[in-house]
Amino acid sequence: MGKEYRAKVFKSGNSVALRLPKALGVVEGTEMVLREEHSRYTFEPVEKPKRKIDITGFWGKSPWLKPLKPEDREFEERQLDWNGDLLKRDD
């Protein structure tokens, strides 16, 4: 089991609140999920949604770029040197 902390419940408006110790490292404004099971409470930070990249604004930003023609997508066959022998020089 991890460290144990003590905290008091207090009234905040028409609700009750629990002040969490700073030592827990919870940042102010963090949204939390609270679960109650068999009179026990657990809480954890809400999982942030995965970020998506919006590329709709890129169209027209670089008009000089053109799609490759199918004939330009072909490359010459060459032997690859996986051992690095071509990097060695004979001086």
HTML snippet that shows the backbone in 3Dmol.js (N, CA, C, O; Angstrom):
<script src="https://3Dmol.org/build/3Dmol-min.js"></script>
<div id="view" style="width:600px;height:400px;position:relative"></div>
<script>
const pdb = `
ATOM      1  N   MET A   1       0.827  -1.182   0.000  1.00  0.00           N
ATOM      2  CA  MET A   1       0.000   0.000   0.000  1.00  0.00           C
ATOM      3  C   MET A   1       0.871   1.246   0.000  1.00  0.00           C
ATOM      4  O   MET A   1       1.960   1.241   0.575  1.00  0.00           O
ATOM      5  N   GLY A   2       0.405   2.313  -0.638  1.00  0.00           N
ATOM      6  CA  GLY A   2       1.178   3.549  -0.727  1.00  0.00           C
ATOM      7  C   GLY A   2       1.069   4.392   0.529  1.00  0.00           C
ATOM      8  O   GLY A   2       0.643   3.916   1.581  1.00  0.00           O
ATOM      9  N   LYS A   3       1.459   5.655   0.403  1.00  0.00           N
ATOM     10  CA  LYS A   3       1.399   6.569   1.548  1.00  0.00           C
ATOM     11  C   LYS A   3      -0.047   6.837   1.937  1.00  0.00           C
ATOM     12  O   LYS A   3      -0.960   6.724   1.120  1.00  0.00           O
ATOM     13  N   GLU A   4      -0.230   7.188   3.184  1.00  0.00           N
ATOM     14  CA  GLU A   4      -1.562   7.509   3.682  1.00  0.00           C
ATOM     15  C   GLU A   4      -1.627   8.988   4.012  1.00  0.00           C
ATOM     16  O   GLU A   4      -0.719   9.533   4.639  1.00  0.00           O
ATOM     17  N   TYR A   5      -2.701   9.634   3.589  1.00  0.00           N
ATOM     18  CA  TYR A   5      -2.914  11.052   3.859  1.00  0.00           C
ATOM     19  C   TYR A   5      -4.249  11.209   4.566  1.00  0.00           C
ATOM     20  O   TYR A   5      -5.146  10.380   4.409  1.00  0.00           O
ATOM     21  N   ARG A   6      -4.377  12.265   5.336  1.00  0.00           N
ATOM     22  CA  ARG A   6      -5.645  12.568   5.993  1.00  0.00           C
ATOM     23  C   ARG A   6      -6.137  13.915   5.470  1.00  0.00           C
ATOM     24  O   ARG A   6      -5.359  14.843   5.250  1.00  0.00           O
ATOM     25  N   ALA A   7      -7.447  13.990   5.281  1.00  0.00           N
ATOM     26  CA  ALA A   7      -8.051  15.229   4.795  1.00  0.00           C
ATOM     27  C   ALA A   7      -9.432  15.362   5.423  1.00  0.00           C
ATOM     28  O   ALA A   7     -10.044  14.366   5.809  1.00  0.00           O
ATOM     29  N   LYS A   8      -9.920  16.596   5.524  1.00  0.00           N
ATOM     30  CA  LYS A   8     -11.239  16.838   6.112  1.00  0.00           C
ATOM     31  C   LYS A   8     -12.215  17.259   5.031  1.00  0.00           C
ATOM     32  O   LYS A   8     -11.866  17.949   4.073  1.00  0.00           O
ATOM     33  N   VAL A   9     -13.436  16.826   5.217  1.00  0.00           N
ATOM     34  CA  VAL A   9     -14.523  17.248   4.350  1.00  0.00           C
ATOM     35  C   VAL A   9     -15.055  18.561   4.917  1.00  0.00           C
ATOM     36  O   VAL A   9     -15.193  18.702   6.132  1.00  0.00           O
ATOM     37  N   PHE A  10     -15.356  19.525   4.038  1.00  0.00           N
ATOM     38  CA  PHE A  10     -15.893  20.798   4.493  1.00  0.00           C
ATOM     39  C   PHE A  10     -17.022  21.233   3.561  1.00  0.00           C
ATOM     40  O   PHE A  10     -17.162  20.731   2.446  1.00  0.00           O
ATOM     41  N   LYS A  11     -17.820  22.177   4.049  1.00  0.00           N
ATOM     42  CA  LYS A  11     -18.950  22.664   3.269  1.00  0.00           C
ATOM     43  C   LYS A  11     -18.458  23.731   2.299  1.00  0.00           C
ATOM     44  O   LYS A  11     -17.686  24.623   2.653  1.00  0.00           O
ATOM     45  N   SER A  12     -18.937  23.606   1.057  1.00  0.00           N
ATOM     46  CA  SER A  12     -18.598  24.579   0.021  1.00  0.00           C
ATOM     47  C   SER A  12     -19.878  24.876  -0.748  1.00  0.00           C
ATOM     48  O   SER A  12     -20.273  24.112  -1.629  1.00  0.00           O
ATOM     49  N   GLY A  13     -20.529  25.995  -0.411  1.00  0.00           N
ATOM     50  CA  GLY A  13     -21.823  26.305  -1.011  1.00  0.00           C
ATOM     51  C   GLY A  13     -22.853  25.308  -0.516  1.00  0.00           C
ATOM     52  O   GLY A  13     -22.989  25.089   0.688  1.00  0.00           O
ATOM     53  N   ASN A  14     -23.587  24.695  -1.461  1.00  0.00           N
ATOM     54  CA  ASN A  14     -24.571  23.675  -1.092  1.00  0.00           C
ATOM     55  C   ASN A  14     -23.991  22.272  -1.187  1.00  0.00           C
ATOM     56  O   ASN A  14     -24.729  21.292  -1.083  1.00  0.00           O
ATOM     57  N   SER A  15     -22.701  22.161  -1.380  1.00  0.00           N
ATOM     58  CA  SER A  15     -22.047  20.854  -1.510  1.00  0.00           C
ATOM     59  C   SER A  15     -21.053  20.659  -0.386  1.00  0.00           C
ATOM     60  O   SER A  15     -20.797  21.570   0.401  1.00  0.00           O
ATOM     61  N   VAL A  16     -20.502  19.478  -0.319  1.00  0.00           N
ATOM     62  CA  VAL A  16     -19.362  19.224   0.556  1.00  0.00           C
ATOM     63  C   VAL A  16     -18.148  19.014  -0.341  1.00  0.00           C
ATOM     64  O   VAL A  16     -18.283  18.574  -1.482  1.00  0.00           O
ATOM     65  N   ALA A  17     -16.981  19.325   0.169  1.00  0.00           N
ATOM     66  CA  ALA A  17     -15.759  19.235  -0.618  1.00  0.00           C
ATOM     67  C   ALA A  17     -14.681  18.543   0.197  1.00  0.00           C
ATOM     68  O   ALA A  17     -14.746  18.501   1.426  1.00  0.00           O
ATOM     69  N   LEU A  18     -13.710  18.013  -0.481  1.00  0.00           N
ATOM     70  CA  LEU A  18     -12.578  17.351   0.165  1.00  0.00           C
ATOM     71  C   LEU A  18     -11.311  18.027  -0.321  1.00  0.00           C
ATOM     72  O   LEU A  18     -11.025  18.043  -1.518  1.00  0.00           O
ATOM     73  N   ARG A  19     -10.560  18.580   0.605  1.00  0.00           N
ATOM     74  CA  ARG A  19      -9.317  19.251   0.243  1.00  0.00           C
ATOM     75  C   ARG A  19      -8.214  18.188   0.171  1.00  0.00           C
ATOM     76  O   ARG A  19      -7.960  17.475   1.142  1.00  0.00           O
ATOM     77  N   LEU A  20      -7.566  18.095  -0.994  1.00  0.00           N
ATOM     78  CA  LEU A  20      -6.514  17.097  -1.182  1.00  0.00           C
ATOM     79  C   LEU A  20      -5.155  17.700  -0.846  1.00  0.00           C
ATOM     80  O   LEU A  20      -4.885  18.843  -1.213  1.00  0.00           O
ATOM     81  N   PRO A  21      -4.305  16.963  -0.163  1.00  0.00           N
ATOM     82  CA  PRO A  21      -2.978  17.477   0.186  1.00  0.00           C
ATOM     83  C   PRO A  21      -2.149  17.786  -1.064  1.00  0.00           C
ATOM     84  O   PRO A  21      -2.214  17.072  -2.064  1.00  0.00           O
ATOM     85  N   LYS A  22      -1.379  18.853  -0.982  1.00  0.00           N
ATOM     86  CA  LYS A  22      -0.521  19.276  -2.097  1.00  0.00           C
ATOM     87  C   LYS A  22       0.468  18.178  -2.470  1.00  0.00           C
ATOM     88  O   LYS A  22       0.870  18.069  -3.628  1.00  0.00           O
ATOM     89  N   ALA A  23       0.859  17.371  -1.496  1.00  0.00           N
ATOM     90  CA  ALA A  23       1.843  16.308  -1.716  1.00  0.00           C
ATOM     91  C   ALA A  23       1.381  15.279  -2.750  1.00  0.00           C
ATOM     92  O   ALA A  23       2.202  14.545  -3.300  1.00  0.00           O
ATOM     93  N   LEU A  24       0.064  15.220  -3.020  1.00  0.00           N
ATOM     94  CA  LEU A  24      -0.435  14.277  -4.024  1.00  0.00           C
ATOM     95  C   LEU A  24      -0.073  14.713  -5.440  1.00  0.00           C
ATOM     96  O   LEU A  24      -0.075  13.900  -6.364  1.00  0.00           O
ATOM     97  N   GLY A  25       0.236  15.988  -5.606  1.00  0.00           N
ATOM     98  CA  GLY A  25       0.642  16.479  -6.920  1.00  0.00           C
ATOM     99  C   GLY A  25      -0.507  16.740  -7.872  1.00  0.00           C
ATOM    100  O   GLY A  25      -0.288  16.883  -9.075  1.00  0.00           O
ATOM    101  N   VAL A  26      -1.725  16.806  -7.363  1.00  0.00           N
ATOM    102  CA  VAL A  26      -2.876  17.095  -8.214  1.00  0.00           C
ATOM    103  C   VAL A  26      -2.864  18.582  -8.547  1.00  0.00           C
ATOM    104  O   VAL A  26      -2.784  19.423  -7.651  1.00  0.00           O
ATOM    105  N   VAL A  27      -2.944  18.904  -9.831  1.00  0.00           N
ATOM    106  CA  VAL A  27      -2.905  20.292 -10.284  1.00  0.00           C
ATOM    107  C   VAL A  27      -4.303  20.901 -10.199  1.00  0.00           C
ATOM    108  O   VAL A  27      -5.299  20.244 -10.504  1.00  0.00           O
ATOM    109  N   GLU A  28      -4.361  22.154  -9.783  1.00  0.00           N
ATOM    110  CA  GLU A  28      -5.645  22.858  -9.671  1.00  0.00           C
ATOM    111  C   GLU A  28      -6.363  22.854 -11.017  1.00  0.00           C
ATOM    112  O   GLU A  28      -5.757  23.118 -12.055  1.00  0.00           O
ATOM    113  N   GLY A  29      -7.651  22.554 -10.991  1.00  0.00           N
ATOM    114  CA  GLY A  29      -8.453  22.539 -12.212  1.00  0.00           C
ATOM    115  C   GLY A  29      -8.512  21.182 -12.887  1.00  0.00           C
ATOM    116  O   GLY A  29      -9.207  21.022 -13.890  1.00  0.00           O
ATOM    117  N   THR A  30      -7.790  20.197 -12.353  1.00  0.00           N
ATOM    118  CA  THR A  30      -7.820  18.849 -12.928  1.00  0.00           C
ATOM    119  C   THR A  30      -9.198  18.242 -12.722  1.00  0.00           C
ATOM    120  O   THR A  30      -9.718  18.225 -11.607  1.00  0.00           O
ATOM    121  N   GLU A  31      -9.787  17.741 -13.807  1.00  0.00           N
ATOM    122  CA  GLU A  31     -11.087  17.084 -13.703  1.00  0.00           C
ATOM    123  C   GLU A  31     -10.858  15.653 -13.230  1.00  0.00           C
ATOM    124  O   GLU A  31      -9.978  14.954 -13.732  1.00  0.00           O
ATOM    125  N   MET A  32     -11.653  15.233 -12.265  1.00  0.00           N
ATOM    126  CA  MET A  32     -11.479  13.917 -11.668  1.00  0.00           C
ATOM    127  C   MET A  32     -12.756  13.085 -11.819  1.00  0.00           C
ATOM    128  O   MET A  32     -13.858  13.627 -11.902  1.00  0.00           O
ATOM    129  N   VAL A  33     -12.590  11.768 -11.854  1.00  0.00           N
ATOM    130  CA  VAL A  33     -13.705  10.825 -11.836  1.00  0.00           C
ATOM    131  C   VAL A  33     -13.755  10.250 -10.427  1.00  0.00           C
ATOM    132  O   VAL A  33     -12.750   9.757  -9.915  1.00  0.00           O
ATOM    133  N   LEU A  34     -14.917  10.314  -9.806  1.00  0.00           N
ATOM    134  CA  LEU A  34     -15.097   9.800  -8.448  1.00  0.00           C
ATOM    135  C   LEU A  34     -16.043   8.614  -8.509  1.00  0.00           C
ATOM    136  O   LEU A  34     -17.120   8.696  -9.100  1.00  0.00           O
ATOM    137  N   ARG A  35     -15.633   7.509  -7.894  1.00  0.00           N
ATOM    138  CA  ARG A  35     -16.462   6.299  -7.880  1.00  0.00           C
ATOM    139  C   ARG A  35     -16.749   5.900  -6.433  1.00  0.00           C
ATOM    140  O   ARG A  35     -15.898   6.012  -5.550  1.00  0.00           O
ATOM    141  N   GLU A  36     -17.990   5.427  -6.223  1.00  0.00           N
ATOM    142  CA  GLU A  36     -18.374   4.939  -4.904  1.00  0.00           C
ATOM    143  C   GLU A  36     -18.782   3.483  -5.064  1.00  0.00           C
ATOM    144  O   GLU A  36     -19.710   3.167  -5.809  1.00  0.00           O
ATOM    145  N   GLU A  37     -18.086   2.599  -4.363  1.00  0.00           N
ATOM    146  CA  GLU A  37     -18.381   1.169  -4.379  1.00  0.00           C
ATOM    147  C   GLU A  37     -18.336   0.651  -2.949  1.00  0.00           C
ATOM    148  O   GLU A  37     -17.307   0.742  -2.279  1.00  0.00           O
ATOM    149  N   HIS A  38     -19.439   0.116  -2.492  1.00  0.00           N
ATOM    150  CA  HIS A  38     -19.521  -0.470  -1.149  1.00  0.00           C
ATOM    151  C   HIS A  38     -19.048   0.507  -0.077  1.00  0.00           C
ATOM    152  O   HIS A  38     -18.256   0.144   0.792  1.00  0.00           O
ATOM    153  N   SER A  39     -19.529   1.733  -0.139  1.00  0.00           N
ATOM    154  CA  SER A  39     -19.191   2.792   0.829  1.00  0.00           C
ATOM    155  C   SER A  39     -17.715   3.166   0.814  1.00  0.00           C
ATOM    156  O   SER A  39     -17.220   3.730   1.790  1.00  0.00           O
ATOM    157  N   ARG A  40     -17.006   2.872  -0.256  1.00  0.00           N
ATOM    158  CA  ARG A  40     -15.599   3.282  -0.419  1.00  0.00           C
ATOM    159  C   ARG A  40     -15.525   4.191  -1.639  1.00  0.00           C
ATOM    160  O   ARG A  40     -16.225   3.970  -2.627  1.00  0.00           O
ATOM    161  N   TYR A  41     -14.693   5.195  -1.570  1.00  0.00           N
ATOM    162  CA  TYR A  41     -14.579   6.161  -2.650  1.00  0.00           C
ATOM    163  C   TYR A  41     -13.192   6.077  -3.284  1.00  0.00           C
ATOM    164  O   TYR A  41     -12.181   5.983  -2.588  1.00  0.00           O
ATOM    165  N   THR A  42     -13.165   6.113  -4.579  1.00  0.00           N
ATOM    166  CA  THR A  42     -11.898   6.192  -5.305  1.00  0.00           C
ATOM    167  C   THR A  42     -12.017   7.328  -6.308  1.00  0.00           C
ATOM    168  O   THR A  42     -13.106   7.621  -6.802  1.00  0.00           O
ATOM    169  N   PHE A  43     -10.901   7.958  -6.603  1.00  0.00           N
ATOM    170  CA  PHE A  43     -10.922   9.021  -7.604  1.00  0.00           C
ATOM    171  C   PHE A  43      -9.654   8.924  -8.445  1.00  0.00           C
ATOM    172  O   PHE A  43      -8.615   8.438  -7.998  1.00  0.00           O
ATOM    173  N   GLU A  44      -9.780   9.407  -9.683  1.00  0.00           N
ATOM    174  CA  GLU A  44      -8.634   9.416 -10.598  1.00  0.00           C
ATOM    175  C   GLU A  44      -8.858  10.498 -11.641  1.00  0.00           C
ATOM    176  O   GLU A  44     -10.001  10.871 -11.903  1.00  0.00           O
ATOM    177  N   PRO A  45      -7.787  11.010 -12.242  1.00  0.00           N
ATOM    178  CA  PRO A  45      -7.936  12.050 -13.261  1.00  0.00           C
ATOM    179  C   PRO A  45      -8.692  11.513 -14.478  1.00  0.00           C
ATOM    180  O   PRO A  45      -8.561  10.346 -14.846  1.00  0.00           O
ATOM    181  N   VAL A  46      -9.474  12.383 -15.083  1.00  0.00           N
ATOM    182  CA  VAL A  46     -10.190  12.026 -16.307  1.00  0.00           C
ATOM    183  C   VAL A  46      -9.161  11.874 -17.426  1.00  0.00           C
ATOM    184  O   VAL A  46      -8.250  12.692 -17.561  1.00  0.00           O
ATOM    185  N   GLU A  47      -9.318  10.812 -18.230  1.00  0.00           N
ATOM    186  CA  GLU A  47      -8.413  10.617 -19.359  1.00  0.00           C
ATOM    187  C   GLU A  47      -8.672  11.693 -20.386  1.00  0.00           C
ATOM    188  O   GLU A  47      -9.812  11.915 -20.793  1.00  0.00           O
ATOM    189  N   LYS A  48      -7.612  12.360 -20.804  1.00  0.00           N
ATOM    190  CA  LYS A  48      -7.761  13.407 -21.811  1.00  0.00           C
ATOM    191  C   LYS A  48      -8.005  12.758 -23.170  1.00  0.00           C
ATOM    192  O   LYS A  48      -7.404  11.731 -23.485  1.00  0.00           O
ATOM    193  N   PRO A  49      -8.884  13.352 -23.972  1.00  0.00           N
ATOM    194  CA  PRO A  49      -9.110  12.779 -25.301  1.00  0.00           C
ATOM    195  C   PRO A  49      -7.851  12.889 -26.147  1.00  0.00           C
ATOM    196  O   PRO A  49      -7.077  13.836 -26.004  1.00  0.00           O
ATOM    197  N   LYS A  50      -7.651  11.920 -27.026  1.00  0.00           N
ATOM    198  CA  LYS A  50      -6.479  11.950 -27.889  1.00  0.00           C
ATOM    199  C   LYS A  50      -6.595  13.113 -28.859  1.00  0.00           C
ATOM    200  O   LYS A  50      -7.662  13.374 -29.414  1.00  0.00           O
ATOM    201  N   ARG A  51      -5.490  13.801 -29.053  1.00  0.00           N
ATOM    202  CA  ARG A  51      -5.493  14.965 -29.931  1.00  0.00           C
ATOM    203  C   ARG A  51      -5.538  14.541 -31.387  1.00  0.00           C
ATOM    204  O   ARG A  51      -4.915  13.558 -31.789  1.00  0.00           O
ATOM    205  N   LYS A  52      -6.276  15.290 -32.153  1.00  0.00           N
ATOM    206  CA  LYS A  52      -6.349  15.054 -33.587  1.00  0.00           C
ATOM    207  C   LYS A  52      -5.735  16.245 -34.294  1.00  0.00           C
ATOM    208  O   LYS A  52      -5.857  17.378 -33.828  1.00  0.00           O
ATOM    209  N   ILE A  53      -5.085  16.000 -35.396  1.00  0.00           N
ATOM    210  CA  ILE A  53      -4.463  17.068 -36.166  1.00  0.00           C
ATOM    211  C   ILE A  53      -5.440  17.514 -37.243  1.00  0.00           C
ATOM    212  O   ILE A  53      -5.929  16.697 -38.025  1.00  0.00           O
ATOM    213  N   ASP A  54      -5.719  18.798 -37.281  1.00  0.00           N
ATOM    214  CA  ASP A  54      -6.609  19.355 -38.294  1.00  0.00           C
ATOM    215  C   ASP A  54      -5.743  19.856 -39.449  1.00  0.00           C
ATOM    216  O   ASP A  54      -5.005  20.829 -39.296  1.00  0.00           O
ATOM    217  N   ILE A  55      -5.832  19.202 -40.586  1.00  0.00           N
ATOM    218  CA  ILE A  55      -5.012  19.594 -41.743  1.00  0.00           C
ATOM    219  C   ILE A  55      -5.819  20.355 -42.787  1.00  0.00           C
ATOM    220  O   ILE A  55      -5.334  20.593 -43.893  1.00  0.00           O
ATOM    221  N   THR A  56      -7.043  20.738 -42.445  1.00  0.00           N
ATOM    222  CA  THR A  56      -7.876  21.428 -43.424  1.00  0.00           C
ATOM    223  C   THR A  56      -7.297  22.784 -43.816  1.00  0.00           C
ATOM    224  O   THR A  56      -7.549  23.256 -44.925  1.00  0.00           O
ATOM    225  N   GLY A  57      -6.539  23.411 -42.947  1.00  0.00           N
ATOM    226  CA  GLY A  57      -5.975  24.726 -43.255  1.00  0.00           C
ATOM    227  C   GLY A  57      -4.714  24.678 -44.101  1.00  0.00           C
ATOM    228  O   GLY A  57      -4.205  25.729 -44.490  1.00  0.00           O
ATOM    229  N   PHE A  58      -4.194  23.496 -44.397  1.00  0.00           N
ATOM    230  CA  PHE A  58      -2.949  23.398 -45.159  1.00  0.00           C
ATOM    231  C   PHE A  58      -3.145  23.580 -46.657  1.00  0.00           C
ATOM    232  O   PHE A  58      -2.216  23.975 -47.361  1.00  0.00           O
ATOM    233  N   TRP A  59      -4.335  23.296 -47.142  1.00  0.00           N
ATOM    234  CA  TRP A  59      -4.579  23.346 -48.578  1.00  0.00           C
ATOM    235  C   TRP A  59      -4.325  24.763 -49.093  1.00  0.00           C
ATOM    236  O   TRP A  59      -4.894  25.729 -48.585  1.00  0.00           O
ATOM    237  N   GLY A  60      -3.474  24.873 -50.095  1.00  0.00           N
ATOM    238  CA  GLY A  60      -3.189  26.162 -50.711  1.00  0.00           C
ATOM    239  C   GLY A  60      -2.063  26.933 -50.051  1.00  0.00           C
ATOM    240  O   GLY A  60      -1.713  28.015 -50.522  1.00  0.00           O
ATOM    241  N   LYS A  61      -1.481  26.414 -48.971  1.00  0.00           N
ATOM    242  CA  LYS A  61      -0.403  27.131 -48.281  1.00  0.00           C
ATOM    243  C   LYS A  61       0.912  27.070 -49.053  1.00  0.00           C
ATOM    244  O   LYS A  61       1.753  27.956 -48.907  1.00  0.00           O
ATOM    245  N   SER A  62       1.096  26.047 -49.862  1.00  0.00           N
ATOM    246  CA  SER A  62       2.319  25.919 -50.657  1.00  0.00           C
ATOM    247  C   SER A  62       1.940  25.504 -52.081  1.00  0.00           C
ATOM    248  O   SER A  62       2.059  24.333 -52.443  1.00  0.00           O
ATOM    249  N   PRO A  63       1.488  26.460 -52.878  1.00  0.00           N
ATOM    250  CA  PRO A  63       0.987  26.145 -54.213  1.00  0.00           C
ATOM    251  C   PRO A  63       2.061  25.587 -55.153  1.00  0.00           C
ATOM    252  O   PRO A  63       1.727  25.001 -56.182  1.00  0.00           O
ATOM    253  N   TRP A  64       3.336  25.759 -54.818  1.00  0.00           N
ATOM    254  CA  TRP A  64       4.399  25.242 -55.685  1.00  0.00           C
ATOM    255  C   TRP A  64       4.546  23.732 -55.563  1.00  0.00           C
ATOM    256  O   TRP A  64       5.154  23.103 -56.430  1.00  0.00           O
ATOM    257  N   LEU A  65       4.009  23.145 -54.518  1.00  0.00           N
ATOM    258  CA  LEU A  65       4.073  21.693 -54.368  1.00  0.00           C
ATOM    259  C   LEU A  65       2.997  21.039 -55.218  1.00  0.00           C
ATOM    260  O   LEU A  65       1.825  21.407 -55.146  1.00  0.00           O
ATOM    261  N   LYS A  66       3.402  20.077 -56.017  1.00  0.00           N
ATOM    262  CA  LYS A  66       2.471  19.350 -56.877  1.00  0.00           C
ATOM    263  C   LYS A  66       2.552  17.868 -56.555  1.00  0.00           C
ATOM    264  O   LYS A  66       3.603  17.390 -56.127  1.00  0.00           O
ATOM    265  N   PRO A  67       1.460  17.127 -56.751  1.00  0.00           N
ATOM    266  CA  PRO A  67       1.514  15.680 -56.520  1.00  0.00           C
ATOM    267  C   PRO A  67       2.489  15.021 -57.494  1.00  0.00           C
ATOM    268  O   PRO A  67       2.649  15.473 -58.629  1.00  0.00           O
ATOM    269  N   LEU A  68       3.139  13.949 -57.038  1.00  0.00           N
ATOM    270  CA  LEU A  68       4.055  13.215 -57.920  1.00  0.00           C
ATOM    271  C   LEU A  68       3.269  12.432 -58.961  1.00  0.00           C
ATOM    272  O   LEU A  68       2.226  11.847 -58.669  1.00  0.00           O
ATOM    273  N   LYS A  69       3.788  12.436 -60.170  1.00  0.00           N
ATOM    274  CA  LYS A  69       3.190  11.629 -61.230  1.00  0.00           C
ATOM    275  C   LYS A  69       3.591  10.180 -60.987  1.00  0.00           C
ATOM    276  O   LYS A  69       4.657   9.930 -60.424  1.00  0.00           O
ATOM    277  N   PRO A  70       2.766   9.219 -61.396  1.00  0.00           N
ATOM    278  CA  PRO A  70       3.105   7.805 -61.175  1.00  0.00           C
ATOM    279  C   PRO A  70       4.468   7.424 -61.739  1.00  0.00           C
ATOM    280  O   PRO A  70       5.174   6.619 -61.132  1.00  0.00           O
ATOM    281  N   GLU A  71       4.854   7.977 -62.879  1.00  0.00           N
ATOM    282  CA  GLU A  71       6.167   7.629 -63.453  1.00  0.00           C
ATOM    283  C   GLU A  71       7.327   8.202 -62.639  1.00  0.00           C
ATOM    284  O   GLU A  71       8.448   7.702 -62.729  1.00  0.00           O
ATOM    285  N   ASP A  72       7.073   9.243 -61.848  1.00  0.00           N
ATOM    286  CA  ASP A  72       8.125   9.811 -60.997  1.00  0.00           C
ATOM    287  C   ASP A  72       8.266   9.065 -59.676  1.00  0.00           C
ATOM    288  O   ASP A  72       9.189   9.340 -58.910  1.00  0.00           O
ATOM    289  N   ARG A  73       7.374   8.135 -59.400  1.00  0.00           N
ATOM    290  CA  ARG A  73       7.408   7.391 -58.139  1.00  0.00           C
ATOM    291  C   ARG A  73       8.269   6.142 -58.219  1.00  0.00           C
ATOM    292  O   ARG A  73       8.436   5.440 -57.221  1.00  0.00           O
ATOM    293  N   GLU A  74       8.811   5.859 -59.376  1.00  0.00           N
ATOM    294  CA  GLU A  74       9.649   4.675 -59.536  1.00  0.00           C
ATOM    295  C   GLU A  74      11.097   5.034 -59.247  1.00  0.00           C
ATOM    296  O   GLU A  74      11.590   6.083 -59.660  1.00  0.00           O
ATOM    297  N   PHE A  75      11.765   4.146 -58.533  1.00  0.00           N
ATOM    298  CA  PHE A  75      13.150   4.387 -58.165  1.00  0.00           C
ATOM    299  C   PHE A  75      14.025   3.305 -58.773  1.00  0.00           C
ATOM    300  O   PHE A  75      13.575   2.193 -59.046  1.00  0.00           O
ATOM    301  N   GLU A  76      15.274   3.657 -58.975  1.00  0.00           N
ATOM    302  CA  GLU A  76      16.230   2.693 -59.519  1.00  0.00           C
ATOM    303  C   GLU A  76      16.531   1.638 -58.466  1.00  0.00           C
ATOM    304  O   GLU A  76      16.643   1.945 -57.279  1.00  0.00           O
ATOM    305  N   GLU A  77      16.662   0.392 -58.909  1.00  0.00           N
ATOM    306  CA  GLU A  77      17.062  -0.682 -58.008  1.00  0.00           C
ATOM    307  C   GLU A  77      18.543  -0.514 -57.700  1.00  0.00           C
ATOM    308  O   GLU A  77      19.344  -0.252 -58.597  1.00  0.00           O
ATOM    309  N   ARG A  78      18.895  -0.662 -56.462  1.00  0.00           N
ATOM    310  CA  ARG A  78      20.310  -0.622 -56.079  1.00  0.00           C
ATOM    311  C   ARG A  78      20.508  -1.567 -54.911  1.00  0.00           C
ATOM    312  O   ARG A  78      19.587  -1.853 -54.146  1.00  0.00           O
ATOM    313  N   GLN A  79      21.711  -2.030 -54.800  1.00  0.00           N
ATOM    314  CA  GLN A  79      22.028  -2.958 -53.719  1.00  0.00           C
ATOM    315  C   GLN A  79      22.299  -2.157 -52.453  1.00  0.00           C
ATOM    316  O   GLN A  79      23.084  -1.209 -52.461  1.00  0.00           O
ATOM    317  N   LEU A  80      21.653  -2.542 -51.382  1.00  0.00           N
ATOM    318  CA  LEU A  80      21.853  -1.867 -50.113  1.00  0.00           C
ATOM    319  C   LEU A  80      22.966  -2.552 -49.335  1.00  0.00           C
ATOM    320  O   LEU A  80      23.077  -3.778 -49.324  1.00  0.00           O
ATOM    321  N   ASP A  81      23.783  -1.740 -48.689  1.00  0.00           N
ATOM    322  CA  ASP A  81      24.902  -2.263 -47.915  1.00  0.00           C
ATOM    323  C   ASP A  81      24.546  -2.201 -46.432  1.00  0.00           C
ATOM    324  O   ASP A  81      24.724  -1.172 -45.781  1.00  0.00           O
ATOM    325  N   TRP A  82      24.043  -3.316 -45.910  1.00  0.00           N
ATOM    326  CA  TRP A  82      23.595  -3.349 -44.529  1.00  0.00           C
ATOM    327  C   TRP A  82      24.743  -3.488 -43.535  1.00  0.00           C
ATOM    328  O   TRP A  82      24.536  -3.266 -42.342  1.00  0.00           O
ATOM    329  N   ASN A  83      25.934  -3.843 -43.976  1.00  0.00           N
ATOM    330  CA  ASN A  83      27.074  -4.033 -43.072  1.00  0.00           C
ATOM    331  C   ASN A  83      27.912  -2.780 -42.915  1.00  0.00           C
ATOM    332  O   ASN A  83      28.796  -2.748 -42.059  1.00  0.00           O
ATOM    333  N   GLY A  84      27.673  -1.756 -43.702  1.00  0.00           N
ATOM    334  CA  GLY A  84      28.437  -0.520 -43.592  1.00  0.00           C
ATOM    335  C   GLY A  84      29.785  -0.584 -44.276  1.00  0.00           C
ATOM    336  O   GLY A  84      30.640   0.266 -44.032  1.00  0.00           O
ATOM    337  N   ASP A  85      29.995  -1.582 -45.137  1.00  0.00           N
ATOM    338  CA  ASP A  85      31.291  -1.703 -45.808  1.00  0.00           C
ATOM    339  C   ASP A  85      31.563  -0.530 -46.752  1.00  0.00           C
ATOM    340  O   ASP A  85      32.720  -0.175 -46.977  1.00  0.00           O
ATOM    341  N   LEU A  86      30.529   0.061 -47.293  1.00  0.00           N
ATOM    342  CA  LEU A  86      30.733   1.164 -48.217  1.00  0.00           C
ATOM    343  C   LEU A  86      31.204   2.420 -47.488  1.00  0.00           C
ATOM    344  O   LEU A  86      31.737   3.339 -48.111  1.00  0.00           O
ATOM    345  N   LEU A  87      31.010   2.461 -46.179  1.00  0.00           N
ATOM    346  CA  LEU A  87      31.427   3.632 -45.414  1.00  0.00           C
ATOM    347  C   LEU A  87      32.922   3.610 -45.120  1.00  0.00           C
ATOM    348  O   LEU A  87      33.509   4.648 -44.815  1.00  0.00           O
ATOM    349  N   LYS A  88      33.543   2.436 -45.210  1.00  0.00           N
ATOM    350  CA  LYS A  88      34.979   2.322 -44.948  1.00  0.00           C
ATOM    351  C   LYS A  88      35.745   2.815 -46.157  1.00  0.00           C
ATOM    352  O   LYS A  88      35.378   2.530 -47.297  1.00  0.00           O
ATOM    353  N   ARG A  89      36.792   3.542 -45.910  1.00  0.00           N
ATOM    354  CA  ARG A  89      37.605   4.084 -46.999  1.00  0.00           C
ATOM    355  C   ARG A  89      38.968   3.420 -47.011  1.00  0.00           C
ATOM    356  O   ARG A  89      39.520   3.084 -45.963  1.00  0.00           O
ATOM    357  N   ASP A  90      39.489   3.241 -48.174  1.00  0.00           N
ATOM    358  CA  ASP A  90      40.861   2.761 -48.315  1.00  0.00           C
ATOM    359  C   ASP A  90      41.766   3.954 -48.562  1.00  0.00           C
ATOM    360  O   ASP A  90      41.722   4.551 -49.638  1.00  0.00           O
ATOM    361  N   ASP A  91      42.581   4.309 -47.590  1.00  0.00           N
ATOM    362  CA  ASP A  91      43.471   5.465 -47.736  1.00  0.00           C
ATOM    363  C   ASP A  91      44.835   5.036 -48.191  1.00  0.00           C
ATOM    364  O   ASP A  91      45.719   5.874 -48.369  1.00  0.00           O
TER     365      ASP A  91
END
`;
const viewer = $3Dmol.createViewer("view");
viewer.addModel(pdb, "pdb");
viewer.setStyle({}, {cartoon: {color: "spectrum"}});
viewer.zoomTo();
viewer.render();
</script>
